[in-house]
Each structure stands twice: as C-alpha cells, then as structure tokens.
Amino acid sequence: MAQANTAALKAGYHYGETVEAINTQYHVAPAKLSPGTYRNIVGNQALAWGLLAAAKMSEKQLFMGAYPSRPPLTSCKS
C-alpha cells in the first residue's frame, strides 16, 4: 500500500512538472505612479496588520497562538 501511494504521489508530481496546460509566465508592465513614498507589503504582513487594526478598532485584545496558559502576545491598547 505504501509503495503504491508513493508511486502515485511521484507520478502526480512528475505530471505537474511536465504538463504544459498552464501558462505560468506573466508580463507586468511598469506602473504609472506619481512620485512619492510607497510601501511594499506581502500577504502575511498585510494579514497581521489587518488583525492588529481590527483589534484596536474593536478595543479587543488580539491573541496569537495556541497556548491558553500564556498571556496574549500582542495587546493593542494604547
């Protein structure tokens, strides 16, 4: 059973590596932005900042983690 599962997993991996059904190359033209200071942000950072903002606006504490015996890692109270 384990050998059959391993073979199926490897076959699926190799199929995904060689199939040409999906175009994964994109051309993104330069943005037309006015001069200024801009911030680069990625998904995890955006999510974290959004959670912090929501906690602050709702006046609730934000708990990040799975350890109920520990205090919250972040408090949004000023």
Contacts in CASP RR format, 6 or more apart in sequence:
PFRMAT RR
TARGET T0000
AUTHOR 0000-0000-0000
METHOD contacts of the structure
MODEL  1
MAQANTAALKAGYHYGETVEAINTQYHVAPAKLSPGTYRNIVGNQALAWG
LLAAAKMSEKQLFMGAYPSRPPLTSCKS
41 49 0 8 1.000
51 62 0 8 1.000
51 64 0 8 1.000
52 62 0 8 1.000
52 74 0 8 1.000
52 76 0 8 1.000
54 62 0 8 1.000
55 61 0 8 1.000
55 62 0 8 1.000
55 74 0 8 1.000
55 76 0 8 1.000
56 76 0 8 1.000
59 77 0 8 1.000
60 76 0 8 1.000
61 72 0 8 1.000
61 74 0 8 1.000
61 75 0 8 1.000
61 76 0 8 1.000
61 77 0 8 1.000
62 72 0 8 1.000
62 74 0 8 1.000
62 75 0 8 1.000
62 76 0 8 1.000
63 72 0 8 1.000
63 73 0 8 1.000
64 72 0 8 1.000
64 73 0 8 1.000
64 74 0 8 1.000
65 73 0 8 1.000
END
